Each structure stands twice: as structure tokens, then as C-alpha cells.
Amino acid sequence: MPKANLGKRFIASAIDGFAVWLVSLIPIIGAIIGIIYLLTRDAVIYEVAKKEEFKNQSLGKHLMGLTVTRTSGEDYIDFATSAKRNALLAIGGIVGLILMPLVPGITTSVAHTADPTVMPYAAAIAGLAGVLVALLVWAISGIPVVIECLMVLFNNQGDRLGDRIAGTHVAEK
């Protein structure tokens, strides 16, 4: 199948990324909803709306006129296929949900220390812990995104690793 327009794919991903970012502003539950959307984005809108024009598309793909097809010829992208296709992109969010609760624990531990020499530095230690966790999450989420982008750019069909794992391809609608 022909390679979908890279500009349209980039804009579609940016739209989906913005939607995930926007909902993730709601503490904890927003991040969970964002990760679920990121994993199931190629199936969830169709499943909720039950309208044929949303079949096999995320919000961004729908707006940019792109669709996900299965290389096996099957007509439908289900939740499992969408999750396989997008799992690498959700790793950072999942790791963030696991690691971010550690920051208040570190802060509390430092604040409750009986050592008076540590107390003046408690806020700095807590801040540093937050920055280190954020950098770790950024690195863990950034590496798969870079790999996926490079695959889209340099693969003849524009298939990323997630497409190969799920047996899918992005095409113009």
C-alpha cells in the first residue's frame, strides 16, 4: 500500500497528542484516560459513536483523512489491535503513573527526618526527586517515539514498529 502523507500523519499525531495532554491535566484520572485513549485511539471513537465514518481512525486521523488498515485484509481495527499498535507510545505514560506517586513519598520521608541538617534542604531534595522522575519518564517515553518517527520516515510503506507488531498500515482515506 502507498505511504500516507507524512505531513498529515504528523498533524494527526499532534492532534491526538494534544487531546491526551489536555485530558491529562486532570490529576491522575486524566492521565489514566489519556493512556487508555492513546492505546485504543484507532478503535475507541468508532466503538463509542458507532458511525462508519470513524471506523479505524483516531480523532487526528479522522480530521486529516487517514485510516488504519489491516495487512491481513480484515476490515476492522478492534481494541486489541489498536493497543498492540500503540503500546510503545503509551510506555512513558504508564511509567509516569507508576513513578510519579514516589515523589510525594520522597518528600514526606525527607520532611519527617529527625536530622536537623537535612531540613533546610528538604524542598530542594523533593524538587530534585520530581525533576529526576520527570526526566526518567521523558527519556522512557521519548525513545520509543523517536524510533517510531524514524521508522515512519525511512520505511518504504511508512509503517512504524507498532504497525508491524499489529499487522496494520496507515493509508489515505
N, C-alpha and C positions, 0 to 999 in steps of 0.2 A: 504494500500500500504506500502511496506517496506520503512524504514527510509533511506534517501540518506546518503552517506558517509559524515560524519561531516567535515573531512579534506577538501574534495572537496568543500563543501558549504562554509567553512571559506575562502579558497583561492578564490573562485568565488566572494564572498562579498568583499574581499580585492581588487581584480581586478576592480570591479565596483566602489568601494570607491576611488581607485587611479584615475580612469577616471574622476570621479566627482571632485576630488581635483585638478587634472590637468587643467580641463576646468575652474574651479572656480578661477584660478589665473588671469583670465581676469576680471578686475574690473566690478562689477555689472552684466553685461550681462552674463558673465561666471558663476556667481552664479545662475542666473535665469536658464540658460541652464542646469547646474548641477542638480538643483532641479527638472526640468522637466524630465531629464533623470532618476533620482532616482525614480520618481513617475511612469514613463512609461517604465522602463527598460525591463520588461518582454514582451513587445509588440512592442516597437519602432524599434528595429533592423529589425524585420520581416516586419513591415509596410514600412520601408524605402527601404530595399533590395528586398522584395517580393521573397525571396528564402526560400524554405521549410526547409532547414537545420537550419534556425534561428528562426523557429516558437516556441513561448513560452519560449524564452531564452533571458537573458541579455548577454552582452559581456562576463562577467565572467562565467556564466552558460554554454555558448556555448564552451568556452575554456576548461572547466572542465567536459564536458559531462553530464550536468544536464539539466533538463527541468521542467517547471511548468505545472502541470496538474490541471484540474478542478475536484472537487469531485463529481460534478453533471454528469460527463461523457462527457460534451461538449469538443470539440477538440481544442478550440481556446481561447487564452488569449487576450482580447481586452484591449484598453487603460483604460477603466473604471475599469476593474477587476485588472489590474496592479496597477492603482492608489490606489484602496482600499487596495490592498495587501501591498503596500509600503508607505502609508500615514504616519504611525507612524515614519518611518525612515526619513521622509522629514521635520518633525516638526522643528527641530533645524535650518535647513537652511532657512526655511520660517521666523521663529522668528528672525534669524540673519539679513535677508534682511529688516525686519521691524525696528529692533533696531539699527543697525549699523549707519544709517543716523543721529541718535540722537547725536552721538559722536561729529561730527563737529559742530553741533548746540550748544552743551555744551561748546565746545572750543571757539567758536565765542562769546558766551554770556560772558564767563569769560574774554576773551581778550578785550571786549568792556566795561568792567566795569569801572566806574569812580573812584572806590575805589583804591587808590594807595597801600593800604596794601595787596590787593589781587593780584596785578600784578606780584610780584615775584613768586607767587605760581601758576600762570596760567598754565604753562606747566605741572606741577605736577597734578593739578586738571584734566586737559584734559587727561593726561596719565592714571590717576586713573579711569576716566569715561570709557575709552577704555578697560581697564583691567576688570572692573566690568561688562560691557556689554558682553565681550568675555566669562567671567566665567558664566554668566547667560545663554548665548547661549549654551555653552558647557554642562551645567547641564541639560538644557531643551532637548538637543539632546541626551545626554548620557543616561538618564533614560530609554527612550523607547528602545534604542539599547541594554542595559543590560537586560531588560525584554525579548526582542525578543531572545537574545542569550540564556538566561536561559530556555526559552520555547523550543528552538530547542534541547538543551542538554537533558532536562528532560521529554519531551513529547515522548511517545512511537513511534509515527509516525514522529517525528521531525518537527511537524507543529508549527509555531510561531503564535502569535496573529493575525498578518496580514493575514496569511493563513486561519485562522478561520473566519475572517471578510469577506474575498473574496471568501471563498469556494475553496481554492486551496491547492496543495501539491507539494513539490519538490521531484523529483524522478531522478534516474539514467536514462540516455537516452538509 
